[in-house]
Amino acid sequence: MDAAEAMRKAVGHAHGWFEGTAADVTAEQASYLPPGTAHPIAEIVAHVVQSEDMIVNSMIQGKPSVWESGGWEQRLGIPNVAGHTQEQARGFHGEIPALQPYKEAVYASVQSYLDGLTAEELDREVQGPAGPMSVADALTNALIGNTLAHTGEISALKGVQGGVGYPFSRRSRARPPPPRRPPRAGSRAVVATGGASARPRRRGRAPLAARP
């Protein structure tokens, strides 16, 4: 696998984690305003998608973002959250399902760019928010890093509201692990769990887990 293909896979995995975590967010969870300085989930979702649009289309390719070229602010009736103050971000109101058409347009533009990605393109220098950086750094640090960091934030905000954060957590709850097999009758080997001490076993005998 070359560097360009690895990058395509990494972006795809970041999308998978983000989409899976945000998929079952309810309207109530999306608008919940946490204490402190954290932002509501709806604002975080908008930020992640708008940031990806800006990074790939404007910062890397030097062209208008999908948000700008498609007139999405007027179509959705919400602002671009990139320039929001802390107070504005915490006061954001929006519905996650309404973002779907814009998100699909962004993902399509990003995929089109990634389809033509090369090792030489990854080394190309672009102007980032804090100065020059390579395309590889823009994709890994700015795009993937931002997406995964906020995916964890969404998971935590779901959790404090009584929800289940990551998608694999929902699967594990739906399918509980099988019960432990009880020790063999007459065996003196006991597995220590929950801080309990294990009973000593006979000399010269391997523990049960090591026997064929």
PyRosetta script that sets phi, psi and omega in degrees:
from pyrosetta import init, pose_from_sequence

init()
pose = pose_from_sequence("MDAAEAMRKAVGHAHGWFEGTAADVTAEQASYLPPGTAHPIAEIVAHVVQSEDMIVNSMIQGKPSVWESGGWEQRLGIPNVAGHTQEQARGFHGEIPALQPYKEAVYASVQSYLDGLTAEELDREVQGPAGPMSVADALTNALIGNTLAHTGEISALKGVQGGVGYPFSRRSRARPPPPRRPPRAGSRAVVATGGASARPRRRGRAPLAARP")
pose.set_psi(1, 128.4)
pose.set_omega(1, 179.1)
pose.set_phi(2, -87.6)
pose.set_psi(2, 175.3)
pose.set_omega(2, -174.3)
pose.set_phi(3, -63.1)
pose.set_psi(3, -38.6)
pose.set_omega(3, -178.3)
pose.set_phi(4, -65.9)
pose.set_psi(4, -42.3)
pose.set_omega(4, 179.1)
pose.set_phi(5, -66.8)
pose.set_psi(5, -38.7)
pose.set_omega(5, 177.1)
pose.set_phi(6, -61.9)
pose.set_psi(6, -38.7)
pose.set_omega(6, 178.7)
pose.set_phi(7, -67.2)
pose.set_psi(7, -41.4)
pose.set_omega(7, 178.2)
pose.set_phi(8, -59.7)
pose.set_psi(8, -42.8)
pose.set_omega(8, 179.8)
pose.set_phi(9, -66.1)
pose.set_psi(9, -40.7)
pose.set_omega(9, -178.9)
pose.set_phi(10, -63.0)
pose.set_psi(10, -43.0)
pose.set_omega(10, 177.3)
pose.set_phi(11, -64.2)
pose.set_psi(11, -41.3)
pose.set_omega(11, 178.3)
pose.set_phi(12, -61.7)
pose.set_psi(12, -40.3)
pose.set_omega(12, 178.4)
pose.set_phi(13, -66.6)
pose.set_psi(13, -39.5)
pose.set_omega(13, 177.5)
pose.set_phi(14, -61.5)
pose.set_psi(14, -42.3)
pose.set_omega(14, 175.9)
pose.set_phi(15, -60.3)
pose.set_psi(15, -41.3)
pose.set_omega(15, -178.8)
pose.set_phi(16, -62.4)
pose.set_psi(16, -44.7)
pose.set_omega(16, 178.3)
pose.set_phi(17, -64.0)
pose.set_psi(17, -44.5)
pose.set_omega(17, -179.1)
pose.set_phi(18, -63.1)
pose.set_psi(18, -49.8)
pose.set_omega(18, -178.3)
pose.set_phi(19, -64.2)
pose.set_psi(19, -43.5)
pose.set_omega(19, -179.1)
pose.set_phi(20, -63.7)
pose.set_psi(20, -37.1)
pose.set_omega(20, -178.7)
pose.set_phi(21, -74.2)
pose.set_psi(21, -36.6)
pose.set_omega(21, -177.4)
pose.set_phi(22, -88.0)
pose.set_psi(22, -7.1)
pose.set_omega(22, -170.5)
pose.set_phi(23, -61.1)
pose.set_psi(23, -38.4)
pose.set_omega(23, -173.7)
pose.set_phi(24, -106.4)
pose.set_psi(24, 17.6)
pose.set_omega(24, 178.5)
pose.set_phi(25, -67.0)
pose.set_psi(25, 126.0)
pose.set_omega(25, 179.1)
pose.set_phi(26, -82.7)
pose.set_psi(26, 166.8)
pose.set_omega(26, 178.3)
pose.set_phi(27, -61.8)
pose.set_psi(27, -36.5)
pose.set_omega(27, 179.2)
pose.set_phi(28, -66.8)
pose.set_psi(28, -43.8)
pose.set_omega(28, 178.3)
pose.set_phi(29, -65.3)
pose.set_psi(29, -38.2)
pose.set_omega(29, -176.9)
pose.set_phi(30, -65.3)
pose.set_psi(30, -33.5)
pose.set_omega(30, -176.1)
pose.set_phi(31, -96.4)
pose.set_psi(31, -3.7)
pose.set_omega(31, -179.1)
pose.set_phi(32, -60.3)
pose.set_psi(32, 128.9)
pose.set_omega(32, 179.7)
pose.set_phi(33, -99.8)
pose.set_psi(33, 108.0)
pose.set_omega(33, -177.6)
pose.set_phi(34, -72.7)
pose.set_psi(34, 159.5)
pose.set_omega(34, 176.6)
pose.set_phi(35, -68.9)
pose.set_psi(35, 166.7)
pose.set_omega(35, 178.3)
pose.set_phi(36, 81.0)
pose.set_psi(36, -133.7)
pose.set_omega(36, -175.3)
pose.set_phi(37, -117.0)
pose.set_psi(37, 2.6)
pose.set_omega(37, -178.9)
pose.set_phi(38, -66.5)
pose.set_psi(38, 154.9)
pose.set_omega(38, -178.6)
pose.set_phi(39, -98.0)
pose.set_psi(39, 156.5)
pose.set_omega(39, 175.4)
pose.set_phi(40, -67.4)
pose.set_psi(40, 155.3)
pose.set_omega(40, -176.7)
pose.set_phi(41, -58.1)
pose.set_psi(41, -39.8)
pose.set_omega(41, -178.8)
pose.set_phi(42, -58.2)
pose.set_psi(42, -40.8)
pose.set_omega(42, 179.4)
pose.set_phi(43, -68.5)
pose.set_psi(43, -37.7)
pose.set_omega(43, -179.6)
pose.set_phi(44, -65.4)
pose.set_psi(44, -43.2)
pose.set_omega(44, 179.3)
pose.set_phi(45, -61.8)
pose.set_psi(45, -45.4)
pose.set_omega(45, 178.4)
pose.set_phi(46, -61.2)
pose.set_psi(46, -41.1)
pose.set_omega(46, -179.8)
pose.set_phi(47, -62.7)
pose.set_psi(47, -44.3)
pose.set_omega(47, -178.1)
pose.set_phi(48, -60.7)
pose.set_psi(48, -47.6)
pose.set_omega(48, -177.1)
pose.set_phi(49, -69.6)
pose.set_psi(49, -44.5)
pose.set_omega(49, 179.7)
pose.set_phi(50, -64.8)
pose.set_psi(50, -35.6)
pose.set_omega(50, 178.2)
pose.set_phi(51, -65.8)
pose.set_psi(51, -44.2)
pose.set_omega(51, 178.7)
pose.set_phi(52, -60.7)
pose.set_psi(52, -41.0)
pose.set_omega(52, 177.5)
pose.set_phi(53, -59.2)
pose.set_psi(53, -48.7)
pose.set_omega(53, -178.0)
pose.set_phi(54, -66.7)
pose.set_psi(54, -41.9)
pose.set_omega(54, -176.9)
pose.set_phi(55, -64.1)
pose.set_psi(55, -50.9)
pose.set_omega(55, -174.0)
pose.set_phi(56, -77.0)
pose.set_psi(56, -44.2)
pose.set_omega(56, -174.3)
pose.set_phi(57, -85.4)
pose.set_psi(57, -46.7)
pose.set_omega(57, -176.7)
pose.set_phi(58, -85.9)
pose.set_psi(58, -54.0)
pose.set_omega(58, -173.7)
pose.set_phi(59, -70.7)
pose.set_psi(59, -46.3)
pose.set_omega(59, -176.0)
pose.set_phi(60, -83.2)
pose.set_psi(60, -44.9)
pose.set_omega(60, -174.3)
pose.set_phi(61, -96.6)
pose.set_psi(61, -12.2)
pose.set_omega(61, 176.8)
pose.set_phi(62, 68.4)
pose.set_psi(62, 33.0)
pose.set_omega(62, 179.2)
pose.set_phi(63, -127.9)
pose.set_psi(63, 168.8)
pose.set_omega(63, 179.8)
pose.set_phi(64, -59.5)
pose.set_psi(64, 146.1)
pose.set_omega(64, 176.9)
pose.set_phi(65, -69.9)
pose.set_psi(65, 161.6)
pose.set_omega(65, 174.4)
pose.set_phi(66, -60.1)
pose.set_psi(66, -37.4)
pose.set_omega(66, 178.9)
pose.set_phi(67, -56.7)
pose.set_psi(67, -44.8)
pose.set_omega(67, -178.6)
pose.set_phi(68, -74.7)
pose.set_psi(68, -50.3)
pose.set_omega(68, -174.1)
pose.set_phi(69, -68.4)
pose.set_psi(69, -26.8)
pose.set_omega(69, -178.7)
pose.set_phi(70, -95.9)
pose.set_psi(70, 0.0)
pose.set_omega(70, -179.8)
pose.set_phi(71, 60.6)
pose.set_psi(71, 39.3)
pose.set_omega(71, -172.8)
pose.set_phi(72, -71.8)
pose.set_psi(72, -24.1)
pose.set_omega(72, 177.7)
pose.set_phi(73, -63.3)
pose.set_psi(73, -41.9)
pose.set_omega(73, 178.5)
pose.set_phi(74, -73.1)
pose.set_psi(74, -37.7)
pose.set_omega(74, -177.2)
pose.set_phi(75, -69.8)
pose.set_psi(75, -35.7)
pose.set_omega(75, -178.1)
pose.set_phi(76, -96.6)
pose.set_psi(76, -21.8)
pose.set_omega(76, -179.5)
pose.set_phi(77, 74.0)
pose.set_psi(77, 24.2)
pose.set_omega(77, 176.7)
pose.set_phi(78, -129.3)
pose.set_psi(78, 155.7)
pose.set_omega(78, -178.8)
pose.set_phi(79, -85.8)
pose.set_psi(79, 167.5)
pose.set_omega(79, 167.5)
pose.set_phi(80, -76.8)
pose.set_psi(80, 122.9)
pose.set_omega(80, -171.0)
pose.set_phi(81, -81.8)
pose.set_psi(81, -2.3)
pose.set_omega(81, -174.1)
pose.set_phi(82, -58.5)
pose.set_psi(82, -36.9)
pose.set_omega(82, -176.6)
pose.set_phi(83, -97.7)
pose.set_psi(83, 14.3)
pose.set_omega(83, -176.6)
pose.set_phi(84, -70.6)
pose.set_psi(84, 144.0)
pose.set_omega(84, 167.9)
pose.set_phi(85, -76.8)
pose.set_psi(85, 170.4)
pose.set_omega(85, 178.3)
pose.set_phi(86, -58.4)
pose.set_psi(86, -42.4)
pose.set_omega(86, -179.1)
pose.set_phi(87, -65.5)
pose.set_psi(87, -42.0)
pose.set_omega(87, 178.8)
pose.set_phi(88, -66.3)
pose.set_psi(88, -40.4)
pose.set_omega(88, -180.0)
pose.set_phi(89, -64.1)
pose.set_psi(89, -41.2)
pose.set_omega(89, 180.0)
pose.set_phi(90, -72.7)
pose.set_psi(90, -20.1)
pose.set_omega(90, 178.9)
pose.set_phi(91, -96.6)
pose.set_psi(91, 8.5)
pose.set_omega(91, -177.6)
pose.set_phi(92, -65.5)
pose.set_psi(92, 138.6)
pose.set_omega(92, 175.7)
pose.set_phi(93, -130.5)
pose.set_psi(93, 127.4)
pose.set_omega(93, 179.0)
pose.set_phi(94, -169.6)
pose.set_psi(94, 160.0)
pose.set_omega(94, -180.0)
pose.set_phi(95, -107.0)
pose.set_psi(95, 127.6)
pose.set_omega(95, -177.2)
pose.set_phi(96, -60.0)
pose.set_psi(96, -44.6)
pose.set_omega(96, 179.1)
pose.set_phi(97, -58.4)
pose.set_psi(97, -29.9)
pose.set_omega(97, -179.8)
pose.set_phi(98, -66.8)
pose.set_psi(98, -22.2)
pose.set_omega(98, 180.0)
pose.set_phi(99, -78.6)
pose.set_psi(99, -11.2)
pose.set_omega(99, -171.3)
pose.set_phi(100, -55.9)
pose.set_psi(100, -47.9)
pose.set_omega(100, -179.8)
pose.set_phi(101, -60.7)
pose.set_psi(101, -41.0)
pose.set_omega(101, 178.1)
pose.set_phi(102, -65.8)
pose.set_psi(102, -43.5)
pose.set_omega(102, -179.9)
pose.set_phi(103, -60.7)
pose.set_psi(103, -41.3)
pose.set_omega(103, 178.4)
pose.set_phi(104, -64.2)
pose.set_psi(104, -37.7)
pose.set_omega(104, 178.4)
pose.set_phi(105, -67.0)
pose.set_psi(105, -38.7)
pose.set_omega(105, 177.6)
pose.set_phi(106, -66.2)
pose.set_psi(106, -47.8)
pose.set_omega(106, -179.7)
pose.set_phi(107, -60.0)
pose.set_psi(107, -38.7)
pose.set_omega(107, 178.9)
pose.set_phi(108, -64.7)
pose.set_psi(108, -40.9)
pose.set_omega(108, 179.6)
pose.set_phi(109, -67.7)
pose.set_psi(109, -38.3)
pose.set_omega(109, 179.3)
pose.set_phi(110, -67.7)
pose.set_psi(110, -42.8)
pose.set_omega(110, 179.5)
pose.set_phi(111, -63.6)
pose.set_psi(111, -38.6)
pose.set_omega(111, 178.0)
pose.set_phi(112, -61.3)
pose.set_psi(112, -41.1)
pose.set_omega(112, 177.4)
pose.set_phi(113, -66.9)
pose.set_psi(113, -46.1)
pose.set_omega(113, -177.6)
pose.set_phi(114, -64.8)
pose.set_psi(114, -30.5)
pose.set_omega(114, 179.4)
pose.set_phi(115, -60.6)
pose.set_psi(115, -29.4)
pose.set_omega(115, -179.9)
pose.set_phi(116, -101.4)
pose.set_psi(116, 11.4)
pose.set_omega(116, -175.9)
pose.set_phi(117, -67.6)
pose.set_psi(117, 139.8)
pose.set_omega(117, 178.1)
pose.set_phi(118, -130.9)
pose.set_psi(118, 167.5)
pose.set_omega(118, 177.1)
pose.set_phi(119, -63.0)
pose.set_psi(119, -37.4)
pose.set_omega(119, 178.8)
pose.set_phi(120, -65.1)
pose.set_psi(120, -39.4)
pose.set_omega(120, 178.3)
pose.set_phi(121, -64.8)
pose.set_psi(121, -37.0)
pose.set_omega(121, 179.3)
pose.set_phi(122, -62.7)
pose.set_psi(122, -30.4)
pose.set_omega(122, -179.7)
pose.set_phi(123, -84.6)
pose.set_psi(123, -12.8)
pose.set_omega(123, -177.2)
pose.set_phi(124, -63.5)
pose.set_psi(124, 142.0)
pose.set_omega(124, -178.7)
pose.set_phi(125, -90.8)
pose.set_psi(125, 135.3)
pose.set_omega(125, 176.1)
pose.set_phi(126, -129.0)
pose.set_psi(126, 166.3)
pose.set_omega(126, 179.6)
pose.set_phi(127, -92.4)
pose.set_psi(127, 114.7)
pose.set_omega(127, 177.9)
pose.set_phi(128, -95.6)
pose.set_psi(128, 178.9)
pose.set_omega(128, -178.6)
pose.set_phi(129, -60.7)
pose.set_psi(129, -31.6)
pose.set_omega(129, -177.7)
pose.set_phi(130, -108.3)
pose.set_psi(130, 10.6)
pose.set_omega(130, -179.6)
pose.set_phi(131, 131.0)
pose.set_psi(131, -173.5)
pose.set_omega(131, -178.1)
pose.set_phi(132, -63.9)
pose.set_psi(132, 144.5)
pose.set_omega(132, 175.0)
pose.set_phi(133, -153.3)
pose.set_psi(133, 161.3)
pose.set_omega(133, 177.3)
pose.set_phi(134, -78.8)
pose.set_psi(134, 160.8)
pose.set_omega(134, 174.7)
pose.set_phi(135, -59.1)
pose.set_psi(135, -38.2)
pose.set_omega(135, 178.3)
pose.set_phi(136, -59.3)
pose.set_psi(136, -43.2)
pose.set_omega(136, 178.2)
pose.set_phi(137, -67.0)
pose.set_psi(137, -38.3)
pose.set_omega(137, 178.9)
pose.set_phi(138, -62.1)
pose.set_psi(138, -40.5)
pose.set_omega(138, -178.5)
pose.set_phi(139, -75.0)
pose.set_psi(139, -40.9)
pose.set_omega(139, -176.5)
pose.set_phi(140, -80.8)
pose.set_psi(140, -51.5)
pose.set_omega(140, -174.8)
pose.set_phi(141, -77.9)
pose.set_psi(141, -50.2)
pose.set_omega(141, -175.2)
pose.set_phi(142, -77.6)
pose.set_psi(142, -49.8)
pose.set_omega(142, -175.0)
pose.set_phi(143, -81.4)
pose.set_psi(143, -62.1)
pose.set_omega(143, -176.1)
pose.set_phi(144, -65.5)
pose.set_psi(144, -45.3)
pose.set_omega(144, 180.0)
pose.set_phi(145, -59.9)
pose.set_psi(145, -45.4)
pose.set_omega(145, 179.5)
pose.set_phi(146, -63.0)
pose.set_psi(146, -43.8)
pose.set_omega(146, -178.7)
pose.set_phi(147, -62.6)
pose.set_psi(147, -47.3)
pose.set_omega(147, -177.4)
pose.set_phi(148, -71.0)
pose.set_psi(148, -36.7)
pose.set_omega(148, 178.3)
pose.set_phi(149, -61.6)
pose.set_psi(149, -44.5)
pose.set_omega(149, -178.9)
pose.set_phi(150, -76.4)
pose.set_psi(150, -24.8)
pose.set_omega(150, 173.3)
pose.set_phi(151, -62.8)
pose.set_psi(151, -42.1)
pose.set_omega(151, 175.3)
pose.set_phi(152, -62.9)
pose.set_psi(152, -37.3)
pose.set_omega(152, 178.0)
pose.set_phi(153, -64.0)
pose.set_psi(153, -43.3)
pose.set_omega(153, 177.7)
pose.set_phi(154, -61.4)
pose.set_psi(154, -43.9)
pose.set_omega(154, 179.3)
pose.set_phi(155, -59.0)
pose.set_psi(155, -44.3)
pose.set_omega(155, -179.8)
pose.set_phi(156, -65.4)
pose.set_psi(156, -41.1)
pose.set_omega(156, -179.9)
pose.set_phi(157, -67.3)
pose.set_psi(157, -31.8)
pose.set_omega(157, 173.1)
pose.set_phi(158, -67.4)
pose.set_psi(158, -41.0)
pose.set_omega(158, -177.9)
pose.set_phi(159, -63.6)
pose.set_psi(159, -41.5)
pose.set_omega(159, -179.3)
pose.set_phi(160, -69.3)
pose.set_psi(160, -13.7)
pose.set_omega(160, 176.5)
pose.set_phi(161, -98.7)
pose.set_psi(161, 7.5)
pose.set_omega(161, 178.8)
pose.set_phi(162, 91.6)
pose.set_psi(162, 4.2)
pose.set_omega(162, 179.5)
pose.set_phi(163, -89.6)
pose.set_psi(163, 178.5)
pose.set_omega(163, 177.6)
pose.set_phi(164, -104.3)
pose.set_psi(164, 126.9)
pose.set_omega(164, -171.5)
pose.set_phi(165, -73.5)
pose.set_psi(165, -80.5)
pose.set_omega(165, -174.3)
pose.set_phi(166, -79.6)
pose.set_psi(166, 153.9)
pose.set_omega(166, -177.5)
pose.set_phi(167, -62.5)
pose.set_psi(167, -34.8)
pose.set_omega(167, 179.5)
pose.set_phi(168, -68.3)
pose.set_psi(168, -23.9)
pose.set_omega(168, 176.5)
pose.set_phi(169, -67.7)
pose.set_psi(169, -35.5)
pose.set_omega(169, 177.6)
pose.set_phi(170, -66.7)
pose.set_psi(170, -39.2)
pose.set_omega(170, 179.6)
pose.set_phi(171, -66.0)
pose.set_psi(171, -39.8)
pose.set_omega(171, -177.6)
pose.set_phi(172, -69.0)
pose.set_psi(172, -30.7)
pose.set_omega(172, 176.8)
pose.set_phi(173, -73.2)
pose.set_psi(173, -35.5)
pose.set_omega(173, -179.2)
pose.set_phi(174, -72.2)
pose.set_psi(174, -29.0)
pose.set_omega(174, -179.2)
pose.set_phi(175, -124.4)
pose.set_psi(175, 87.4)
pose.set_omega(175, -179.1)
pose.set_phi(176, -63.9)
pose.set_psi(176, 149.0)
pose.set_omega(176, 179.7)
pose.set_phi(177, -64.1)
pose.set_psi(177, 152.7)
pose.set_omega(177, 179.3)
pose.set_phi(178, -64.0)
pose.set_psi(178, 152.1)
pose.set_omega(178, 179.9)
pose.set_phi(179, -63.9)
pose.set_psi(179, 151.6)
pose.set_omega(179, 177.1)
pose.set_phi(180, -66.0)
pose.set_psi(180, 143.6)
pose.set_omega(180, 176.3)
pose.set_phi(181, -75.0)
pose.set_psi(181, 129.3)
pose.set_omega(181, 179.9)
pose.set_phi(182, -65.5)
pose.set_psi(182, 153.7)
pose.set_omega(182, 178.2)
pose.set_phi(183, -62.9)
pose.set_psi(183, 153.1)
pose.set_omega(183, 179.1)
pose.set_phi(184, -63.4)
pose.set_psi(184, 146.1)
pose.set_omega(184, 177.9)
pose.set_phi(185, -60.8)
pose.set_psi(185, 134.5)
pose.set_omega(185, 177.1)
pose.set_phi(186, 86.0)
pose.set_psi(186, -7.1)
pose.set_omega(186, -179.3)
pose.set_phi(187, -75.6)
pose.set_psi(187, 142.7)
pose.set_omega(187, 177.8)
pose.set_phi(188, -101.2)
pose.set_psi(188, -0.6)
pose.set_omega(188, 178.5)
pose.set_phi(189, -87.8)
pose.set_psi(189, 123.1)
pose.set_omega(189, -179.5)
pose.set_phi(190, -124.9)
pose.set_psi(190, 129.0)
pose.set_omega(190, 177.8)
pose.set_phi(191, -77.3)
pose.set_psi(191, 130.3)
pose.set_omega(191, -180.0)
pose.set_phi(192, -81.2)
pose.set_psi(192, 126.7)
pose.set_omega(192, 177.4)
pose.set_phi(193, -134.4)
pose.set_psi(193, 152.3)
pose.set_omega(193, 175.7)
pose.set_phi(194, 59.7)
pose.set_psi(194, 27.5)
pose.set_omega(194, 176.5)
pose.set_phi(195, 89.7)
pose.set_psi(195, -0.4)
pose.set_omega(195, -179.7)
pose.set_phi(196, -75.1)
pose.set_psi(196, 152.6)
pose.set_omega(196, 179.7)
pose.set_phi(197, -84.9)
pose.set_psi(197, 145.5)
pose.set_omega(197, 178.1)
pose.set_phi(198, -84.9)
pose.set_psi(198, 140.1)
pose.set_omega(198, 175.4)
pose.set_phi(199, -69.6)
pose.set_psi(199, 143.4)
pose.set_omega(199, 179.1)
pose.set_phi(200, -65.6)
pose.set_psi(200, 149.2)
pose.set_omega(200, 178.1)
pose.set_phi(201, -109.2)
pose.set_psi(201, 165.4)
pose.set_omega(201, -177.8)
pose.set_phi(202, -64.9)
pose.set_psi(202, 148.3)
pose.set_omega(202, 175.8)
pose.set_phi(203, -64.8)
pose.set_psi(203, 144.1)
pose.set_omega(203, 173.5)
pose.set_phi(204, 82.3)
pose.set_psi(204, -2.6)
pose.set_omega(204, 178.7)
pose.set_phi(205, -110.0)
pose.set_psi(205, 134.3)
pose.set_omega(205, 178.9)
pose.set_phi(206, -74.0)
pose.set_psi(206, 151.5)
pose.set_omega(206, 175.1)
pose.set_phi(207, -62.2)
pose.set_psi(207, 158.0)
pose.set_omega(207, -176.6)
pose.set_phi(208, -56.3)
pose.set_psi(208, -39.8)
pose.set_omega(208, -175.3)
pose.set_phi(209, -64.1)
pose.set_psi(209, -21.8)
pose.set_omega(209, -177.1)
pose.set_phi(210, -95.8)
pose.set_psi(210, -7.0)
pose.set_omega(210, -179.5)
pose.set_phi(211, -80.3)
pose.set_psi(211, 148.2)
pose.set_omega(211, 177.1)
pose.set_phi(212, -67.1)
pose.dump_pdb("model.pdb")
